[in-house]
Amino acid sequence: MARASHGFAFGVLFVLAGWGAAAWLSRAATRTSPAAATAPPAATAGAAGGAGAGGAAGAPAAGDAAAAGEDAGRRPLWRLYERVLKRARYVDLTHTITPSIPVWPGFGRSTFGPALDPKTGRPYTYSKDGFEATRYSLATDQLGTQLDPPAHWNPDYPAIDELPPTFAVRPLAVISIVDQVARDPGYHLAVDDVLAWERRHGRIPEGTVVFVRSDWSKEWPRPDLATRRRFPGVSLAALQFLHLQRKILMHGHEPLDTDTTPNLEGEAWLLRNGYTQAEGVANLDQVPEAGALVAIGYPKLGGGTGGYARYIAICPPEWKYGVAVGEVPEAPLARQQRPLHWDAKLGMRVR
C-alpha cells in the first residue's frame, strides 16, 4: 500500500480510537460515586469550597473537559469529517449523460428537450418565466455510468429502489489489468490478478467495492465503443472468488458489459444470484489501488431494473488527483463564464 494510503488509514483509525476515548471520558465524568450520591447538598458544597483556590480553579477545567468529551462522544462522525474527510481528495468516477453517449444498440437513442408548459405547449424560459427545466426521454435505465441491481436479470431480487442505504460508502480497491489489456484487448480479470493485488496490498476487506481498471473508458464517448465485440472484462472465476471468498459488496468495470462470453456468463451469475455491479466506471487511473473509499449515489426509481449512478472516490489527503473541500466554491457555487444555452445540433444545453 502506498504511503499516502497508509497515512489516510491511520488517520481514520486515530479518529476511531478517539471516539472510544471520548465516550469513556464522558461516562467517567458523569459517573457519581455512592458516597457523593448520598451526601447532602450542603456537605457537598462545603467539600468543594474546602478545596481552596486550587479546587475552585480546577472545577471549571474538569467541567470543560467533561463537556468536550461528552460532545465528542455524541458527534463522532462530525469529528471524522473535520479530521479526515474534509482533508481528503475527491475524484469523480462518473461519465456525463448526454444524448450521444455509447449505448447498446438494442436500447436505441435518448433525447433531451426543454420542459413544456402543459397549458401552452411552450418551453419555460429564463426571460419569460424566470427559470428553465429539462425533459429527458431516456431509452433505458442502462445508460452511462450505472449500478445494476439484480432485478435487471431476476425479478425475485431487489430493484434499484430496494437496495439498502448501507451501499452509501465503502472501502474501494482498484485492480489494474491495463498491462494485460495492452497485449490483449479482450483480456478478462483472473483470480491470479486478484491474488497479485493482495500480495502488494493485503487481503481485500469484506464489504469492499472492487473496481477493475482497464483504461477502456479513455476512448469515451466514441459511439462505436458499445458495438465492439472485444473489450476488457471480468471472468466468472474472478467474480465468484471475490464474492464467495472475499465477500465483497460489488465489483465494477469500465465497459458496458461484464464479459464477452456468448451468454454473458459473469453478469448472469451475478444478477441471477442477488449480487449488484457497477458498469461504465471512469477515471480509475486517478485513484489509488488501495486505501480510498467510494461514495455511491443513484436515483431511487420505483421498480427500476437499472440505475444511473454517481461514484465518487474519496482519496487520502496526500493523493495527487482530485479536489478537497475548500479548494473550489461550493456555497455559493462559482458563476460560470458563459451561460447555458440550447444547442439544437447536440440536442442539449451547453455553455
Secondary structure, DSSP 8 states (H G I E B T S, - for coil): --HHHHHHHHHHHHHHHHHHHHHHHHHHHH---HHHHHS-HHHHHHHHHTTHHHHHHHHHHHHHHHHHHHHHHH-HHHHHIIIIITTSEEEE------TTS---TTT---EEEE-B-TTT--B--HHHHS---EEEE-S-S--SSEEE-GGGT-TTS--GGGS-GGGSEEEEEEEE-HHHHHH-TT-EE-HHHHHHHHHHH----TT-EEEEE--GGGGTT-GGGGG-S---EE-HHHHHIIIIIS--SEEEESSSSS--STT-HHHHHHHHTT-EEEES---GGGS-SSSEEEEEE----TT-SS-B-EEEEEE-TT-SSSB-TTSS--SS----SS--EEETTTTEEE-
